[in-house]
């Protein structure tokens, strides 16, 4: 049941980025380490270098799928998401937009009233992380740290089924605890191993979503809750004053405890998704699933394997 803030119903969905604790990167043999000096030609975007999919990130994604009762796709595909930022040397991000490795899933939480609630996952997919922009090394330039570039992530996309900032915080904490329990994430939030994007909207009608606003790159459970509380108040005050909520991407300032506009919200068309021609379809067999269940000790989770 949706909860109300004053006269408004609140709807929240989260996209959680879990950095996988693998030995190698997603498409190269480069060590997957924080702040390392090593990077491959693929990481740097050198033309002509072909990606080669590593097995370990695939196994970790399957383990997460088993633990969340997701449907594991027998065949999944990789796509190119095009955008032009300095921290993306190849000019696109390798992701799984149209046919991800995991469909569905659920996480149990307890809400602020002590009631159990299932948070439903829409899908989870593998993708490459971006590099990191460093603005405090040179006075006139921005440096690009490639050590994180093309590191493997699982992006876990929930349905818009949360109704309060507290529920969102508890769901994020549960995903974090599960990921670290399985050993697929090192849990080092200060190094960016766990990051959350939150989408939130308000409406007086519980069956209609309001204008969606996204808050990017939140790396603390408490800051996630505070950012959503601030945004609920901000949007409610705008609507009460007769103004419109703008569909946009915002950042949370941890010093002022406020969200600030970053850019207008992009549409799917603006990213010009296309099937990645350099990567073959990913095929998950029953043998792989059985091996993952043994390696990650997830036999006690109910398995849903979709052919």
C-alpha positions, 0 to 999 in steps of 0.5 A, a space after each residue: 500500500 502506498 503511503 501519503 506525505 500530506 495529501 500526496 502519494 510518494 513513489 520511489 524506485 532505485 537503481 543500485 550499482 554494485 561494483 563486483 569484487 572480481 580479479 579481472 575487469 569485465 572485458 579485459 584481463 586488467 586487474 580489477 583494483 581501486 586506484 591501480 596504475 594498470 589499465 588495458 588498451 580497451 580501458 583507454 579506448 584505443 581503436 581496434 581493441 576487441 572486448 573479451 568477456 570474463 567469466 567471473 562477473 557472469 558467475 557473480 551476476 548469476 549468484 545474485 539472481 539465485 539469491 533474489 529469486 530472479 529469472 536467469 536468462 538463458 541468452 542475454 545480449 550486450 548493448 552500447 549506450 552512447 554518451 560523450 563524457 571525458 570519463 568514457 574514453 570509448 564514447 559509449 558504455 557497454 551495458 544490457 539495455 534490451 535483454 539483461 541477464 536477470 529478470 525480476 526478483 525480490 528483496 524483503 524489508 521491514 518498513 517504518 511501521 514494523 510491517 514486512 514488505 517485498 521490494 520487487 526488482 524489475 531486472 538486473 544487468 551487467 555493465 562497465 563502470 566509467 573512469 573517474 574525473 579528478 578535478 583537484 590535481 591540476 589547476 587548469 585541467 581535469 585528470 581522468 583516472 582509468 583504473 576504474 574504467 570498464 570495471 564490472 558492475 551489476 545494476 539492479 533496477 527496482 520497480 517503482 514500489 517504494 513509498 517512503 524514504 525509509 523504505 528506500 534506505 532499508 531496501 538499499 541496505 538489504 541489497 548491500 548486505 546480500 551483496 557482501 554476504 555473497 562476496 560479490 561486492 567488497 562493501 567499500 562504499 568510500 571507494 564507490 563500490 556501492 552507489 545509488 540513483 533514486 527516482 521519486 515522484 509525487 501525485 494526489 492520485 495513487 494510481 498515476 505517477 507524477 513527474 519523475 526526478 532522479 537523484 544521482 550517485 548517492 553513496 550513503 544510506 543515511 544520505 539516501 534517506 535525507 536526499 529523498 526527504 528533502 526532495 519530497 518536501 521540495 516537490 510538495 512545496 512546488 505543487 502547492 504553490 501552483 508550479 510544475 515539477 521539472 523532469 530532471 537529474 539532481 545531485 545531493 549536496 552532503 554539506 547543505 543536505 539539499 538537492 541541486 539541479 544537474 541537467 535535464 533528464 535524458 530519454 532513452 532515444 538520446 543514448 542511441 542504444 544499439 546492439 554491441 557488434 563485438 560481443 557474442 550473446 551470453 549463454 547461461 547453461 544449467 551447468 553454469 548455474 549448478 556450479 555457481 550454486 556450489 561455489 557461492 553456497 546459494 543452494 538454500 535459495 529457491 532457483 528460477 531458471 528461465 529457458 
